Amino acid sequence: MTRPRLKIIPLGGLSEIGKNMLVMEYEDDILVIDAGLMFPEEEMLGIDLVIPDISYLLERRDKLRGIVITHGHEDHIGALPYVLPQLNVPVYSTRLTQGLIRVKLKETRALQDADLRLFSPGEQVELGKFKVEPYPVCHSIPDAVGLIIQTPIGTVVHSGDFKLDYTPVCGKPTDLSRLAHLGAQGSLLLMSDSTYAELPGYTPSEQVVGESLDHIMANAPGRVIVTTFSSLISRIQQVIDAAAKHQRHVFVVGRSMNDTTNMALELGYLKAPNGILGQIQNVRNFPANKIVLVTTGSQGEPTSALVRIANRDHRHVHIQRGDTIVLSATPIPGNESLVNKTLDTLFKQGAHVFYDKLARVHVHGHGSQEELKLLLNLVKPRFFVPVHGEYRHLSLHGQLAESVGITKENIFVLEDGDVLEIGAQSGKVTGKVGSGHVYVDGLSVGDIGGVVLRNRRMLSKDGIVVVIIAVNRQTGKLVGRPDIVTRGFVDTREFKDMLDKSRDILSEALDHASDRAIEWSFVNTKVKDILEKFYYEQTKRRPMILPFMVKV
């Protein structure tokens, strides 16, 4: 009889940065690691967020034992408000991560039904045949963990997002001794963070950012505005520490930044001296050289506090000459043009701007090549699966694993939806499951498909032509020439003759003198065919054509 095998199925996060979700399945038990979102790419017009496709889990809901979260960043917890109402299973996380999950679920009113459970490094949680033990890792957020998962066929290690920082600002360094102990006993599989597998050497310590912020605040003639991710608690702590040293008051701007800061203060993950934090409405009562503002907007998001401040659209804060602005984050791939536009706006208004190309105002939270190799050497896995990254990152991480002595046949570079089956001695990819993007647009989740996006792309490129056809209510015959209205297609004054000609061609083709009543589905198709052909010949553009019937 063949022994059951362990299945590893990534539903998101492999071949993209974001929407991390990984399924582990053994016989009748399923464990899910993380449930993240991804920000839309440029061609995803009008889409707010992208989350993983969980149809595989919905079909096996009775096998699902729980979701385990490694840390509180959006790309690991952001899909929970959308998937929890459908799956209704326990969610395990550390204390700060649970606080961030609560903030997210509260926004979408999904909190009351959620089963949120705490776990801590060193303790084991039994989920069916899986025994899960979190261990501390250093990342750019406190309370981040990796996972040691005991399965019936061996030990699996999931690194979570990690780096090796021996002087972290908040939280603990990565627990290397626990990993070395595992490696000595022998581990079955390592799944490790690949985000910066391209970068040689080591990732610098968070301490360098603290030194940069201290230097900037010491020399800034006026206000200092620091923008970063709302979940980057350690960075907010560094801002508070530098402000306290230079007798400045700190004002938090932006709803998500306020929610996160209040929650982190409440739970003790942020420490602020008495009187240092002020209310934004009182900011005018202080001299400019005693003010530090902490805001969201490091990615140039149009609704974020920094972008609204830059566009003079914020109630309490406008850019003044002499302001010093610190962008303490690197652009997420795809967001570069938004960030650059914001930078230009700030420079035009006379602000001094520091960003990653000019000063050490940000270090990322992921290990570079030497750290990744050290983890591989400590854990000594039989099998290796690089996770968390675009395909080139995964592929390069696979090559690193080979360079430290892992057998090539035991390295699996997977993509979303691949099903990897592992036994005690061998593993192979045996199939694929559905794992596409699910689009969130306003209140609708998953209703927007490829057709809608294709239409939006078409509208954004070539515009729209609305054809209004008047029909006699009694006889059903056409009345007069069709009317044509365009938006985003051509300048109606410049192309007046072409548009008039297209009305004539339609009139002729539809022959309104005919005695028979009009058949709308026939007219609809005919109008589209005629105009598509005519407009393409004239302009080499393909606008969206919408025929519209009016009964008179």
C-alpha positions as CSV (number, residue, x, y, z in Angstrom):
1,M,0.0,0.0,0.0
2,T,1.4,3.4,-0.9
3,R,1.9,5.9,2.0
4,P,-0.1,9.1,1.7
5,R,1.9,12.1,0.5
6,L,2.0,15.7,1.6
7,K,0.6,18.2,-0.9
8,I,1.9,21.7,-1.2
9,I,-0.3,24.0,-3.3
10,P,0.4,27.7,-3.6
11,L,-2.8,29.7,-4.3
12,G,-0.9,33.0,-4.5
13,G,2.4,34.7,-3.9
14,L,4.5,32.6,-6.3
15,S,5.2,34.5,-9.5
16,E,4.0,37.8,-8.0
17,I,4.7,40.0,-5.0
18,G,1.6,39.9,-2.9
19,K,-1.6,37.8,-2.3
20,N,0.4,35.2,-0.4
21,M,-1.6,32.0,0.3
22,L,-0.2,28.5,0.6
23,V,-2.1,25.2,1.2
24,M,-0.7,22.2,2.9
25,E,-2.8,19.0,2.6
26,Y,-2.3,15.6,4.1
27,E,-5.1,13.0,3.8
28,D,-8.2,14.6,5.3
29,D,-6.5,17.7,6.8
30,I,-5.8,21.1,5.2
31,L,-3.8,23.9,6.7
32,V,-3.6,27.3,5.0
33,I,-0.6,29.7,5.5
34,D,-1.4,33.4,5.1
35,A,-4.3,35.1,3.2
36,G,-2.9,38.3,1.5
37,L,-3.9,40.8,-1.1
38,M,-2.1,42.3,-4.0
39,F,-2.4,45.9,-5.3
40,P,-3.7,46.1,-8.9
41,E,-1.4,46.3,-11.8
42,E,-1.7,49.3,-14.2
43,E,-3.9,47.4,-16.7
44,M,-6.4,46.4,-14.0
45,L,-8.4,49.5,-14.5
46,G,-10.8,50.5,-11.7
47,I,-9.8,47.5,-9.6
48,D,-9.2,48.2,-5.9
49,L,-7.5,45.0,-4.8
50,V,-6.6,41.5,-6.0
51,I,-7.0,38.4,-3.8
52,P,-6.4,34.7,-4.3
53,D,-8.9,32.3,-5.8
54,I,-10.1,30.1,-3.0
55,S,-12.4,27.8,-5.0
56,Y,-10.1,24.8,-4.2
57,L,-10.6,25.4,-0.5
58,L,-14.4,26.0,-0.8
59,E,-14.8,22.6,-2.4
60,R,-12.9,21.0,0.5
61,R,-14.2,23.2,3.3
62,D,-14.8,20.2,5.6
63,K,-11.1,19.3,5.5
64,L,-9.9,22.8,6.4
65,R,-8.5,23.0,10.0
66,G,-7.3,26.6,10.2
67,I,-5.4,29.5,8.7
68,V,-2.0,30.4,10.2
69,I,-0.7,33.9,9.7
70,T,3.0,34.7,9.7
71,H,2.8,38.5,10.2
72,G,0.5,41.5,9.8
73,H,1.4,43.0,6.4
74,E,-1.4,43.5,3.9
75,D,0.1,40.9,1.5
76,H,-0.4,38.3,4.2
77,I,-3.6,39.4,6.0
78,G,-5.4,41.6,3.4
79,A,-7.7,38.9,1.9
80,L,-9.1,37.8,5.3
81,P,-12.1,40.2,5.3
82,Y,-13.1,38.6,1.9
83,V,-12.3,34.9,2.5
84,L,-13.2,34.4,6.2
85,P,-17.0,34.9,5.7
86,Q,-16.8,32.1,3.1
87,L,-14.5,29.7,5.0
88,N,-15.4,30.4,8.6
89,V,-12.3,28.7,10.2
90,P,-10.0,29.6,13.1
91,V,-7.2,32.1,12.3
92,Y,-4.0,31.7,14.4
93,S,-1.6,34.6,14.8
94,T,0.6,36.4,17.3
95,R,-0.7,39.3,19.4
96,L,0.2,42.3,17.2
97,T,-0.8,40.4,14.0
98,Q,-4.2,39.7,15.6
99,G,-4.5,43.4,16.5
100,L,-3.8,44.3,12.8
101,I,-6.3,41.6,11.6
102,R,-9.0,43.1,14.0
103,V,-8.4,46.6,12.5
104,K,-8.8,45.1,8.9
105,L,-11.9,43.1,9.8
106,K,-13.5,46.0,11.6
107,E,-13.3,48.1,8.4
108,T,-15.4,45.5,6.5
109,R,-17.7,44.5,9.4
110,A,-16.4,41.0,9.3
111,L,-15.1,41.0,12.8
112,Q,-18.1,39.7,14.8
113,D,-18.1,36.3,13.2
114,A,-14.3,35.8,13.1
115,D,-12.7,33.1,15.2
116,L,-9.3,34.7,16.0
117,R,-6.9,32.7,18.2
118,L,-3.5,33.6,19.6
119,F,-0.3,31.5,19.4
120,S,3.2,32.3,20.6
121,P,6.7,31.2,19.7
122,G,7.6,28.0,21.3
123,E,4.0,26.6,21.8
124,Q,2.5,24.0,19.5
125,V,-1.0,24.1,17.9
126,E,-2.5,20.9,16.7
127,L,-4.5,21.3,13.4
128,G,-5.6,17.8,12.4
129,K,-2.4,15.8,11.6
130,F,-0.3,19.0,11.5
131,K,1.5,20.4,14.6
132,V,2.4,24.0,14.1
133,E,5.0,25.9,16.1
134,P,5.8,29.5,15.4
135,Y,9.4,30.7,15.9
136,P,10.5,34.4,16.0
137,V,11.8,36.0,12.8
138,C,13.1,39.6,12.2
139,H,11.1,41.4,9.6
140,S,10.0,45.1,9.2
141,I,7.1,44.5,11.6
142,P,7.2,43.2,15.2
143,D,5.7,39.8,16.1
144,A,6.6,38.2,12.8
145,V,7.1,34.5,12.8
146,G,8.2,31.6,10.7
147,L,6.5,28.2,11.1
148,I,7.8,24.8,12.1
149,I,5.2,22.3,11.0
150,Q,5.4,18.6,12.1
151,T,3.7,16.3,9.6
152,P,3.4,12.5,9.6
153,I,6.3,12.3,7.0
154,G,8.7,14.9,8.5
155,T,9.3,18.5,9.6
156,V,8.4,21.4,7.3
157,V,9.8,24.9,7.8
158,H,8.1,28.0,6.4
159,S,10.4,31.0,6.8
160,G,7.7,33.7,6.6
161,D,9.2,37.0,5.5
162,F,12.5,37.3,7.3
163,K,15.9,38.9,7.4
164,L,18.9,38.5,9.8
165,D,19.1,41.7,11.8
166,Y,21.0,41.3,15.1
167,T,20.0,44.8,16.3
168,P,16.3,45.1,15.5
169,V,14.3,48.2,16.5
170,C,11.3,46.2,17.7
171,G,10.8,42.5,18.3
172,K,13.4,39.7,18.4
173,P,16.1,38.6,16.0
174,T,15.4,35.5,13.9
175,D,15.7,32.4,16.1
176,L,18.7,30.7,14.4
177,S,19.4,28.3,17.3
178,R,15.9,26.7,17.0
179,L,16.5,26.3,13.2
180,A,20.0,24.8,13.8
181,H,18.5,22.3,16.2
182,L,15.9,21.3,13.6
183,G,18.7,21.0,10.9
184,A,20.7,18.7,13.2
185,Q,17.6,16.4,13.5
186,G,17.0,16.5,9.8
187,S,14.1,18.4,8.1
188,L,11.9,17.3,5.2
189,L,11.1,20.6,3.4
190,L,12.1,24.3,3.6
191,M,9.9,27.0,2.0
192,S,11.8,30.3,2.1
193,D,11.2,34.0,1.3
194,S,12.7,34.8,-2.1
195,T,11.9,38.6,-2.4
196,Y,15.5,39.7,-2.5
197,A,17.2,36.6,-3.9
198,E,18.7,38.9,-6.6
199,L,20.7,41.0,-4.1
200,P,24.2,39.9,-3.1
201,G,25.5,40.2,0.5
202,Y,23.4,41.1,3.6
203,T,20.4,43.3,4.2
204,P,21.5,46.3,6.4
205,S,20.1,46.6,9.9
206,E,17.1,48.8,10.8
207,Q,19.6,50.8,13.0
208,V,20.9,52.7,9.9
209,V,17.4,54.1,9.3
210,G,17.3,55.4,12.9
211,E,20.6,57.1,12.4
212,S,19.4,58.8,9.2
213,L,16.1,60.0,10.8
214,D,18.1,61.4,13.7
215,H,20.4,63.2,11.4
216,I,17.6,64.6,9.2
217,M,15.6,65.9,12.3
218,A,18.7,67.5,13.8
219,N,19.3,69.5,10.6
220,A,15.7,70.2,9.3
221,P,14.9,73.9,9.5
222,G,11.1,73.4,9.6
223,R,8.6,70.6,9.8
224,V,9.6,67.0,9.1
225,I,7.0,64.8,7.3
226,V,7.8,61.0,7.3
227,T,5.7,58.8,5.1
228,T,5.7,55.0,5.4
229,F,3.4,52.0,5.5
230,S,0.9,52.1,8.3
231,S,1.9,48.6,9.4
232,L,5.6,49.5,9.7
233,I,5.5,49.8,13.5
234,S,9.2,49.7,13.9
235,R,9.6,52.7,11.6
236,I,7.0,54.7,13.6
237,Q,8.9,53.9,16.8
238,Q,12.1,55.2,15.2
239,V,10.3,58.5,14.3
240,I,9.0,58.9,17.8
241,D,12.5,58.2,19.3
242,A,14.2,60.7,17.0
243,A,11.5,63.3,17.6
244,A,11.8,62.9,21.4
245,K,15.6,63.4,21.1
246,H,15.1,66.7,19.2
247,Q,12.1,68.0,21.3
248,R,9.6,67.7,18.5
249,H,6.0,66.7,18.7
250,V,4.6,63.8,16.6
251,F,1.3,64.1,14.7
252,V,-0.2,61.0,13.0
253,V,-2.0,61.7,9.8
254,G,-4.4,59.3,7.9
255,R,-7.1,56.9,9.2
256,S,-5.2,53.7,8.7
257,M,-2.0,55.1,10.3
258,N,-4.1,56.3,13.3
259,D,-5.9,53.0,13.7
260,T,-2.6,51.0,13.6
261,T,-0.7,53.4,15.9
262,N,-3.5,53.4,18.5
263,M,-3.7,49.6,18.5
264,A,0.1,49.3,18.7
265,L,0.2,51.7,21.7
266,E,-2.6,49.9,23.4
267,L,-0.8,46.5,23.0
268,G,2.5,47.9,24.1
269,Y,4.3,47.5,20.7
270,L,4.8,51.2,20.4
271,K,6.3,53.3,23.3
272,A,5.9,57.1,23.3
273,P,7.0,59.5,26.1
274,N,4.1,61.5,27.7
275,G,2.9,64.5,25.7
276,I,4.9,63.7,22.5
277,L,1.9,62.6,20.5
278,G,-0.5,65.4,19.5
279,Q,-3.9,65.7,17.8
280,I,-3.6,66.8,14.1
281,Q,-6.2,69.6,14.6
282,N,-3.7,71.3,17.0
283,V,-0.7,71.2,14.7
284,R,-1.0,75.0,14.0
285,N,-0.3,75.7,17.7
286,F,3.4,74.6,17.4
287,P,6.4,76.2,15.7
288,A,7.4,74.4,12.4
289,N,10.8,73.3,13.8
290,K,9.0,71.4,16.7
291,I,6.7,69.3,14.4
292,V,7.0,65.8,13.0
293,L,4.1,64.4,10.9
294,V,3.8,60.6,10.2
295,T,1.6,59.8,7.2
296,T,0.6,57.1,4.8
297,G,1.3,57.6,1.0
298,S,4.7,56.0,0.5
299,Q,3.3,54.3,-2.7
300,G,1.7,57.4,-4.1
301,E,-1.9,56.1,-3.5
302,P,-4.3,58.8,-4.7
303,T,-6.4,58.8,-1.5
304,S,-3.5,58.6,1.0
305,A,-2.6,61.5,3.4
306,L,0.7,62.5,1.7
307,V,-0.8,62.7,-1.8
308,R,-3.7,64.8,-0.5
309,I,-1.2,67.0,1.4
310,A,0.9,67.4,-1.8
311,N,-2.2,68.3,-3.8
312,R,-3.3,70.9,-1.2
313,D,-6.4,68.8,-0.6
314,H,-5.9,68.0,3.2
315,R,-7.9,69.9,5.8
316,H,-5.1,70.4,8.3
317,V,-1.8,70.2,6.5
318,H,-0.4,71.9,3.3
319,I,3.2,71.8,2.1
320,Q,5.3,74.8,3.1
321,R,8.7,76.0,1.8
322,G,11.3,74.6,4.2
323,D,9.4,71.3,4.9
324,T,11.6,68.2,4.9
325,I,9.8,65.1,3.6
326,V,11.1,61.6,4.1
327,L,9.8,58.7,2.0
328,S,10.7,55.8,4.2
329,A,9.7,52.9,1.8
330,T,10.6,51.6,-1.6
331,P,8.0,51.6,-4.4
332,I,6.2,48.3,-4.8
333,P,6.9,47.1,-8.4
334,G,4.4,48.8,-10.7
335,N,3.9,51.9,-8.4
336,E,7.1,53.7,-9.5
337,S,5.3,56.2,-11.7
338,L,2.8,57.1,-9.0
339,V,5.6,57.7,-6.5
340,N,7.6,59.7,-8.9
341,K,4.6,61.9,-9.7
342,T,4.2,62.6,-5.9
343,L,7.9,63.4,-5.6
344,D,7.8,65.9,-8.4
345,T,4.8,67.6,-6.9
346,L,6.6,67.9,-3.5
347,F,9.8,69.3,-5.1
348,K,7.8,71.9,-7.1
349,Q,6.4,73.2,-3.8
350,G,9.8,73.8,-2.4
351,A,10.1,70.9,0.0
352,H,13.4,69.1,0.7
353,V,12.7,65.4,-0.1
354,F,14.7,62.4,1.0
355,Y,14.0,59.0,-0.5
356,D,15.9,55.7,-0.8
357,K,18.1,56.9,-3.7
358,L,19.3,59.9,-1.7
359,A,19.6,58.7,1.9
360,R,19.4,55.5,4.0
361,V,15.8,56.3,5.0
362,H,14.6,52.8,4.3
363,V,15.9,49.2,4.6
364,H,13.7,46.4,3.4
365,G,12.6,43.5,5.6
366,H,13.8,40.6,3.5
367,G,17.1,38.7,3.5
368,S,19.6,39.0,0.8
369,Q,21.6,36.1,-0.8
370,E,24.0,35.5,2.1
371,E,21.1,35.3,4.6
372,L,19.1,33.0,2.4
373,K,22.2,30.7,2.1
374,L,22.7,30.7,5.9
375,L,19.1,29.6,6.4
376,L,19.4,26.8,3.9
377,N,22.6,25.6,5.6
378,L,21.0,25.7,9.1
379,V,17.8,23.9,8.2
380,K,19.5,21.4,5.9
381,P,16.2,20.4,4.2
382,R,15.8,17.3,1.9
383,F,13.4,19.3,-0.4
384,F,13.3,23.0,-1.1
385,V,10.5,25.3,-2.4
386,P,11.3,29.0,-2.9
387,V,8.2,31.1,-2.0
388,H,7.2,34.8,-2.0
389,G,8.5,36.4,-5.2
390,E,8.2,36.8,-8.9
391,Y,9.4,33.9,-11.0
392,R,12.9,35.2,-11.5
393,H,13.3,35.6,-7.7
394,L,12.1,32.0,-7.2
395,S,14.4,30.7,-9.9
396,L,17.5,32.5,-8.5
397,H,16.7,31.3,-5.0
398,G,16.6,27.7,-6.5
399,Q,20.1,28.3,-7.9
400,L,21.3,29.5,-4.5
401,A,19.9,26.3,-2.9
402,E,21.8,24.2,-5.5
403,S,25.0,26.2,-4.7
404,V,24.8,25.2,-1.0
405,G,24.5,21.5,-1.9
406,I,20.7,20.7,-2.2
407,T,20.1,18.1,-4.9
408,K,18.7,19.7,-8.1
409,E,15.9,17.1,-8.3
410,N,14.7,18.1,-4.8
411,I,14.4,21.8,-5.7
412,F,10.9,22.8,-6.9
413,V,10.3,26.2,-8.4
414,L,6.5,26.3,-8.4
415,E,3.9,28.8,-9.7
416,D,0.4,29.5,-8.3
417,G,-1.8,26.5,-8.7
418,D,0.9,23.9,-9.0
419,V,0.3,20.7,-6.9
420,L,3.6,19.4,-5.4
421,E,3.3,15.9,-3.8
422,I,6.1,15.0,-1.4
423,G,6.9,11.6,0.1
424,A,9.6,10.8,2.6
425,Q,12.2,10.2,-0.2
426,S,10.8,11.9,-3.4
427,G,8.6,14.6,-4.7
428,K,7.0,15.7,-8.0
429,V,4.5,18.2,-9.4
430,T,1.4,16.1,-10.2
431,G,-1.1,18.7,-11.4
432,K,-2.6,22.2,-11.3
433,V,-5.6,23.7,-9.5
434,G,-7.5,27.0,-10.2
435,S,-5.5,29.9,-8.8
436,G,-6.3,33.0,-10.9
437,H,-6.9,36.6,-9.7
438,V,-10.1,37.5,-7.9
439,Y,-10.8,41.2,-8.3
440,V,-12.3,43.4,-5.7
441,D,-14.0,46.5,-7.1
442,G,-15.8,48.6,-4.6
443,L,-18.3,46.2,-2.8
444,S,-18.2,43.5,-5.5
445,V,-15.8,40.6,-5.0
446,G,-15.1,38.3,-7.9
447,D,-17.9,39.7,-10.1
448,I,-15.4,41.5,-12.3
449,G,-14.0,39.2,-14.9
450,G,-11.7,39.4,-17.9
451,V,-14.5,40.6,-20.1
452,V,-15.1,43.7,-17.9
453,L,-11.4,44.5,-17.7
454,R,-11.1,44.1,-21.5
455,N,-14.0,46.5,-22.0
456,R,-12.4,49.0,-19.6
457,R,-9.1,48.8,-21.4
458,M,-10.9,49.3,-24.7
459,L,-12.7,52.4,-23.3
460,S,-9.5,53.8,-21.9
461,K,-7.7,53.4,-25.3
462,D,-10.2,54.2,-28.0
463,G,-13.3,55.7,-26.2
464,I,-17.0,55.0,-26.8
465,V,-19.5,55.8,-29.6
466,V,-23.2,55.8,-28.6
467,V,-25.7,55.4,-31.5
468,I,-29.2,56.6,-30.7
469,I,-31.8,55.1,-33.1
470,A,-35.4,56.5,-33.0
471,V,-38.2,54.0,-33.7
472,N,-41.9,54.7,-34.1
473,R,-43.7,53.3,-31.1
474,Q,-46.8,52.1,-33.1
475,T,-45.2,50.9,-36.3
476,G,-41.8,49.8,-35.1
477,K,-40.1,51.6,-38.1
478,L,-37.1,53.9,-38.0
479,V,-37.7,57.6,-37.7
480,G,-35.1,60.0,-39.2
481,R,-31.3,59.6,-39.1
482,P,-29.6,57.9,-36.2
483,D,-27.8,60.3,-33.8
484,I,-24.2,59.7,-32.8
485,V,-22.5,60.8,-29.5
486,T,-18.8,60.1,-28.8
487,R,-16.6,60.3,-25.7
488,G,-12.8,59.8,-25.8
489,F,-12.9,58.7,-29.4
490,V,-12.3,61.8,-31.6
491,D,-12.6,65.6,-31.4
492,T,-16.2,66.0,-32.6
493,R,-15.5,69.4,-34.3
494,E,-12.4,68.2,-36.1
495,F,-14.1,65.0,-37.3
496,K,-17.6,66.4,-37.8
497,D,-17.7,65.3,-41.5
498,M,-16.6,61.8,-40.7
499,L,-19.3,61.4,-38.0
500,D,-22.0,62.9,-40.4
501,K,-20.9,60.4,-43.0
502,S,-21.2,57.5,-40.6
503,R,-24.8,58.6,-39.8
504,D,-25.6,58.6,-43.6
505,I,-24.1,55.1,-44.0
506,L,-26.2,53.8,-41.1
507,S,-29.4,55.5,-42.5
508,E,-28.9,53.8,-45.8
509,A,-28.1,50.4,-44.4
510,L,-31.0,50.4,-42.0
511,D,-33.4,51.7,-44.8
512,H,-35.9,53.5,-42.6
513,A,-38.4,53.7,-45.6
514,S,-38.9,50.0,-45.4
515,D,-42.4,48.8,-44.6
516,R,-41.5,46.1,-42.1
517,A,-41.1,46.6,-38.3
518,I,-37.6,46.7,-37.0
519,E,-35.9,43.6,-35.4
520,W,-33.7,45.1,-32.6
521,S,-31.1,42.2,-32.2
522,F,-30.5,42.4,-36.0
523,V,-30.1,46.2,-35.9
524,N,-27.8,46.0,-32.9
525,T,-25.4,43.7,-34.6
526,K,-25.6,45.5,-38.0
527,V,-24.8,48.9,-36.5
528,K,-21.8,47.6,-34.6
529,D,-20.4,45.8,-37.8
530,I,-20.9,48.8,-40.1
531,L,-19.4,51.4,-37.7
532,E,-16.5,49.2,-36.5
533,K,-15.4,48.7,-40.1
534,F,-16.0,52.4,-41.1
535,Y,-14.2,54.0,-38.1
536,Y,-11.3,51.6,-38.3
537,E,-10.8,52.5,-42.0
538,Q,-10.9,56.2,-41.2
539,T,-9.0,56.4,-37.9
540,K,-7.3,53.0,-37.3
541,R,-9.1,53.0,-33.8
542,R,-11.7,50.6,-32.4
543,P,-14.0,52.5,-30.1
544,M,-16.7,50.6,-28.1
545,I,-20.0,51.0,-30.0
546,L,-23.2,51.0,-28.0
547,P,-26.4,51.1,-30.1
548,F,-29.4,52.5,-28.2
549,M,-33.1,52.4,-29.2
550,V,-35.5,55.2,-28.3
551,K,-39.3,54.7,-29.0
552,V,-41.0,57.9,-30.2
